[in-house]
């Protein structure tokens, strides 16, 4: 029985780690996860009560972009290195970021019989809206990741955009894009396309209201739409820019309903069913191919109004499950309810095609853990 150790410092990424853990256990691997005891989104400690998950004490931090966060990541990696030194394993599965975690690839590759898989779920600092990512010290931060990519036996990327961005460093390494997926859930509620409102235009913002969303862009969109029709904006989620988004949307002409975080599947789906589009509007300085919120929209059967030009933009165009606002005449007939209902059905079908648990496991089967793989 092969032994696998997964190293992951982010509670946000743990959803994907749980799926990988489940898959490997089903395949007969002995799996251990080194996981942080600090919850990034909530900024608080937690108690990990999962089988074969080892809690790693992590230094807390309060700001997403801060030296204290970087040092916390470095310290987490250092503690994991000490734990790994005392463990026997055949496969080391590294979830990146943080970039410091990539440094573990070089050390344990030297054991000779260890295979290293690196799962690139985000690019730091490229995905930060600083506009300074090509200057020191950001260039040094990127180098910590980039110089260690060559030690991986296999590189997984969360979207095709990352392959293009890292091509210089991974061109000689086996790699595969495996999209973020959602686990099967017995409590989930199927979309009801007949509940869609036919009163004005109902938009939904779902997820974290953080530094990478383009609030000015959302306000501009609402302002333009409000000239011809009544615009409603439902918000499910929260974050440090919540009040800013609500104020901007109201000033632009929308009637705003803030629901906060919703954990009840039926209540959440009822809101999604009543809406026409989900907003996926990010700052143009960030490096994102596919947002988590876009997958949430598709799972709920909600077409997307999108401004990302990479993976999700291509999928929306090919599967007719939303609107790319950077494309010519994209907003024509935006309130055509018959067309919206068709796009709702397309959205749900697109989720099943690209982002279901079955697709995720099939990709792992056919690529990384296939008989022809070197893992």
N, C-alpha and C positions, 0 to 999 in steps of 0.2 A: 504494500500500500504506500503510494507516494504521499509525502508530507508537504503541505503548502502553508506558508505564512503570508497573510495579507497585512500590509501596514497602511493605516489610514488615520489621518489626524483630524478630519473634518466630519462633524455630525451631519452636515448638509449632504456629504457624499455617501453617507452610510447606507442610504436607500439602495444605491447601486451595489455597494459592498455586500449587503444582505442577499441580493440576488445572486451574486457570484458565489458567495458562501453556500447558498442552497444548491446551486448547480453542481459545484464541486463535491459536496457531500453526497448528492444523488449519484455521482459518477464513481464514488468509492474512495475519494481522496480523504486523507486526514487533514483537517483545516483548522488553523488557529488565526485569530484576528487580533492584532495590536491596535487598540482604539483609544482615542483621547477621551478623558473624563470631562472635557470642557465643551459646552454647547455653543457653537459660533453664533447662531441666529439669536438665541436667547441671552447670550453673554452670561452664562451661569454654569456651575458645576452640575454633574449628574452622576447617578449610580448606574453602572452598566450591569444589567442582569440578563445576559445572553450566553448561551452555551458556547464554550470555547472562545469567548471574547476576553482578552486580557486588558484591563483598564490601565492606562498609562497616565500618571499624574501630570497635568498640563498647566502651565502658568496662564492665568487669566489675562485678558486685555479688554479694553472698552471700545476702541475705535477700529474700524475695518482697515483703514489705511494708517498705520502707525508703526514706529520702531518697536513698540512693545509686542505687537502682533508678530513681527518678523522674528524677534528674539524668542517668543513663545514657540514658534515653529522650529527654530533651530534647536531649542532645548528639548522639544518632543523627539526630534530625530536622534539627538544624542542619547536620550534614554532608551529609545528603540534599539539603537546600535548595541547598547549594553545587554539588553534582553536577547537580541538575536545571537550574540556571541555564545550564549549558553543554550541555544536551541539547535536541534538537528532538523534540517528541512531540505527538500529536493527542489522546490519552486518558491521563489520570493516574488510576491505580487505587490508592486508599489503603486499606490494611488497618488498621483501628482496633479495639482500642487498639494502641499508646499514644495517649492523648488529644492529645498534642502533635502527632501526625501529622496530625490534622484541620486544623491551622493552615495546612498546605500548600495546602489547597483554595482559600483566599482569595487567596493570592499568585498562583497559576498560573491561576486563573480570570480574572485581569486580563489575561492574554495575549489574551483575546478569542476565539480559535479553539480553545481547549483545552476538552475535556469532562472533567468530574471525576466519578468513581464512588467512593463511599465504602462500604466493606464493614465493617459493625459486627459483629464476631465476639464481642465481650464488652463488658460495661458496667463501667467503672471510675469511681468506687470502689464502685458499687452491688453488685457481686458479691463484695465483700470482707466478711467477717463481723465488722466492727468495731463496728457499731451506732452509728457516729458519722458516717455518710455525709451527713447533712443539716446538719452543722456545719462551720465553718471549721477547717482549710483544704480539706476535702473538697469543699465547695461551689464553691470557686474551681477546683479540679481538674476538676470536672464541666463548669464553664463553658467551659473551654478547648475541650472537645469540642462542647458544645451551641451555642455562638455561631457556630461554623464550619460547622454542618450545612447551613445555608441556601445555602452556596456550591457544594454538590454538585448536579450535574445528575441524578444517580440515586443512591439509597441502597439498599444491600442489607443485610438484617439476617439474623443467623444463626437467629433464632427469632421467633415472633409476639409474644412477651412484650416484646421490645425495641421493636417498633413501638408498642405501647401506652405504654411508658415514655417514648418520645421523641416521642410524637404532637404535642406542643406545638411542637416545633422542625422537624418534617419534614412537616407537614400539606400544604404546598404543593409538595413535592418528590416526583417519581415514586419509588416504593419497592416492594420485593418481598422477601419472606422466601425465602431459599434455604438449606435445611438443610445442615449439614455432611454430606458424603458420603464414601464409601470408594471408592477406585480399584479397578478390576478387577485381580485378582492371580492369575496362573497357578499360584502356589504355595499358594493358599488351599485349605482342606479343607472339603468340604460337611458339614453336621451329620449325625450318625447318631442318630436319635431312639430307637433300640432299645438304646443303650448306657446309658440313664438308670438310675441306681441305684434300687433299691426298698428300700433300707435306711435308715430314718430320713429326715431332711430335709437335703439338701445345698445349701448356699448358696455363692455365689462373690462375692468382691470383686475387681474388676478395675480396675487403673489406679493413678493417683497417690494416695498416702495423705497428704493435705494439710490445710490449715486450714479448708476449706469442708465437709468431710464431717462428719457428726454421729455421732461415735463413741459417745456416750451413747445416742443413738437406736438405733444398731445393737445395742448391748448390751441395751437394754430389749427390743427385738424378739426377740433370741436367748433371753433369760431367759424370756419368755412362751412361746415355742415349746418350750423345753426341758422345760416342765412335763408335756407330753404325749408327747414323742418325742425321740429322739436327734438332736442337731443337729451338723452338720459344717460347717466354714467353710474353704474354700480361698481363698487370697489369691495373686493374680498381680499383681505390680507392686512398688512401693516408695515411699518418701518419708519425710519427717522425723517422721511420726507412726506409723510402722510398729509399733514396740514397744508403743505405747499401744493401738493397735487389737488387736493380738494378745493383750495382757494383759486388755483389757476383754472380748473375746469368750470367752476361757478362763474368766474369773471368772463370766461369764453362763451358762456351761454347755456351750459349744461345744468340740468337738475340732477344733483348728486345724492346718492344713497350710500353711506359707508356702513358696511356690514361687519367689519373687523374680520378676525380669523374664524372660519367655520369648519368644524370637524364632523358635523352631521352630513352624511353623503346625500341624503334626500333633499335637505334644505339647500345645499350647495347646487345640486343638479337642477332644482326648481328655478333658481336664479339664472343659471346658464341657459336653460330651456327658453326663458322669457327674452333673452338677449339675442341680438343679431350678429354681433362681432365681438371678438376679444382683441384687446390692444397689445401689440408687441412692438412698441416704439422705443428704440434705444438710442443713446448718443452715438453720433457717427464716428467718434474717436475710439470706441471700444472694439475689441477683437472678439466677436461672438458669431458663431455660425448657427447655433441652435440654442434657444433659451428654454429653460425648464417650463416656463409658463406656457409656451407655445404647445408643448406636449399636453399640458393640462387642458388647454382649450380643445385640442383635437380629440382627446379622450371624451370630453363632454359633448362632442358633436357641435362645436362652435367655430365658424369660419374666423379667420384671423386678418386683422388689418396690420400689416407688417412693413417695417422699413429695413430689415436685414437682408443683404443681397446675396448671402452665401447659401448654406444648406437649406434653411427653412424657406428662404425666398424661392429657391429652385423647386422645392417640394410643393409649395403653394401654387406655383405656375403650372407644374406638370399634373397635379392632382385636382386642380380647380377647387381648392378648399379655403379660399380667402382672397385678399387683395394686397398686392405689393404696391405701395403708394408711390414708388419711384418709377413705375412703369406708365407709359403714355395712356391716357384715358382710363386709368385704373379705377377712378371713382365714379365713372359713368354708371348709372342705374344702381347706385349703392343701396338704394331703398327699394329695390325690386324684390318683393317678398317671395314671389315664386322662385326666383333665382337663389335667394338666400336659403330657402328650404332645401334646395338641391345641394348647395354648398355645405349645409349642415350635415347632410347624409354623406357627402364626400369627405368631410372632416373626420367623421367617425371611422369611415373605411380607411382613411389615410393612417389614423392611429393604429388600427389593427395591422395594416400592411408594414409599417415601419417601426412602431414603438411598443408593441405588445411583448409580454414576457416570452411568448413562443418565438418571436423573431430574435430576441436577445439570446435565448438558449441555442437557437439554430445557428446563429453567427459564431458562438463559442464552439459549438460542435464542428462546424465546417471549416473553421480557421485555426484558432489557437490550439484546441485540444483534439484535432483530427488525427487520424493515423499517419498522415503525411507530414504533420508538424514536427518541428525539432524540439518541442517542449516535452 
